[in-house]
């Protein structure tokens, strides 16, 4: 069902199965809305706010979002491949069984986001804020994480094989909990890695 949005604010609206394909959405607020199985293919949003919204089976592929907020939203089995996010806020949102590659994400805040089990292998995540994110069992192998903030992130069985972590901010626990085979780190991080594994660092003269 094709739909043309005419309001600037929607609360607890049912948008299940609606078709918003290719539409331009700007300065609209959605709170507690349901987008289950909706078609948002190729949609372009700017300064749109989604709060506590549900995206179950939603088609969001090839969509573009600028200065848009997805706060405490639920994405389940959503098609997100080809999505571009620029200057967006995804704080507190959760992603379960979603198709997430390829993905372009720049200057975004993913604080408290749940990406447990997500496959983001090879995605450029440099400079992102991932503070206290749930990354348990996520696949971030080959990712560019330079300058990212991963402090407080849950990293049990997080796959960082071949990832570039230079300049990233991480807690000591990540060096123990994550899989880091072939990951690139800077000198300071190498020292923290060694300390986290119980090594005593000193010169030959010590």
Buried (B, 14 or more C-beta within 10 A) or exposed (E): EEEEBEEEEBEEBEBBEBBBBEBEBEEBBBBEBBBBBBBBBBBBBBBBBBBBBBBBBBBBBBBBBBBBBBBBBBBBBBBBBBBBBBBBBBBBBBBBEBBBBBBEBBEBBBBBBBBBBBBBBBBBBBBBBBBBBBBBBBBBBBBBBBBBBBBBBBBBBBBBBBBBBBBBBBBEBBBBBBBBEEBBBEEEBEEBBEEBEEEEEEEEEE
